[in-house]
Amino acid sequence: MTDKDFKNVEDIQRMLKYLDKGKLDATAWPNALEIKKSLDKLLDEHKEYMEHMKHHH
């Protein structure tokens, strides 16, 4: 992932945080929790990949 990808993920996570705090209309974002879980998984997988590359290549 590039720096731009990380910035985009951070922006999406910020929007999800606003949803969680009630600052955005949750009915307009019915899949917000699934999106958050997906982003968390993506970041975890990337972190694992980077650790693997650092230690094995």
Secondary structure as UniProt FT lines:
FT   HELIX           3..20
FT   TURN            21..22
FT   HELIX           26..28
FT   TURN            30..31
FT   HELIX           32..56
//
